[in-house]
Amino acid sequence: MKPATAAKKLNIYLPATPQEFQDGEVTREQFLELQANPPEWLTALRKDGPHPRQEVARKLGVSTSGLARAGAPDVLTTAEIKALLEQKPAWLVAERATHAAVQEDNARIKTERAAKEQARAQRESSGGRGR
């Protein structure tokens, strides 16, 4: 696979990886080895960053759209993320609340759909469709 694909699957920021990782192809076996036995550079990158947008958003508890709305950088280190979490700027508080509300709404919808599906399955199994 391409290095960009591997970096995305490993949830790391490609430009921060070693040049040989960026320049080469990653076989499935190499990818599985990176997951099972991460080299020092990968462990350090995951611990200290810089982190890609998706990881920054996850660590801050916001969506990637929330980062964009706030004009926050797409790439941050662990120290920068910790500093933001300690400072709690107004945009971060607002985006975390928005993100939490969306997640609650999504969970509610999922529960409602599951209940409807269960009721439908029970009707079908009891032969109660009125046909």
N, C-alpha and C positions, 0 to 999 in steps of 0.2 A: 504494500500500500504506500501511498505517497506520505511523506513526512508530515504534511499538514493534517491528513486524516489520522495518522497515528497520534499526533499531538492532541488533536481534538478528543480522541478516544481516551487518551491518558489524562485529559483535562489539564494540560500544561500549555504555556505560552511558547509557541514555536520559535520566535526570534531569540528566546533566552536559552535554547538548547544548544549543545555543542554543534559546531559546524558540520562534523561528519554525520550527525543525525539529520540535519537540515538538507544535506546534499544527497543522501542516499535513499534508496527504497527500503522499506521495512517489511520483511517477510512475516507471515503469520507466526512462524516459530519465534522469530526475534521479538515480535510484539508480545507474545505469551510469556517469553522470558523476561521482558521488561516489567510486565505485570507481576510475575511470580517473584522475581529477584531484582528489584529496581537497583540500578547502579547509583553510586554516590551522587552524581549530578541530578538524577531524577528525584531522589529523596530530598536533596537540598532545595530543588525547584518547587516541589510540592510543599515543603515546610515554609520557606521564606519568600517564594515568588521570584519574579513577578508572576501574577496570576492572570489568566485570560478573563474576559468580560463575564462569562457564565459563572466562573468560580468567584469572582469579585461580588457579583450579585448574590450568589448563594451565601457567602460569608457575611454579607451585610444584611441579609434577610429582605432583599428587594428583588424586583424583576429586572431583566436587562433593559426593558423599556423605561423603568424607573431611573436607571442610571443615565440613560440618554436624556430623559426629561430634565433631570437635575444638572445636566452638563458635567457629570462626574467623569473622570478618566476611565477608559475601558480597561486599562491595565494598572494594577496596584500591587505593591508588595504586602506581605503579611503585616509589617510594622505600620504601613499607611492605613490598612484596613482597621487595625486595632486602634489607631489614633482617631479615626472617624467614629468608631463605635464608642470611644470614650468621650469625644467632643459632642456627639449627637447633634450635628447641625440640623436646622429646621427641615431641609429637604429630605434628610435621612429619616427623621421621625415621621414625616408625612408619607414618604414612599413605603416605609415599613408598615404603616397602618393600612395603606391601600393594598399592599401585597397580602397582608393577613386577611383583610376583608375578602379579597378575591379568592384566596385559598379556602376560606370558610364557605363561601358561596359554591365553589366547585365541589367541596365535600358534601354539602347539602344536596346538590343536584345529583351527584353520584349515588347517594343514599336513596333518594327518591326514585331514581331509575332502577336501582336494584330491587326496591320494594315492588315497583310495578312489574318488573320482570318475574319476580317470585310469584306474585299474584297470578300473572298470566300462565306461568308454568303449572301452578296448582289447579287452575281452571281446566287447562288442557289435560292434565293427568287424571282429573276426576270426570272428564268427559262433559263438563258443564258449559259448553259454548252455546247451547241452545239450538243445535242443529239436528 
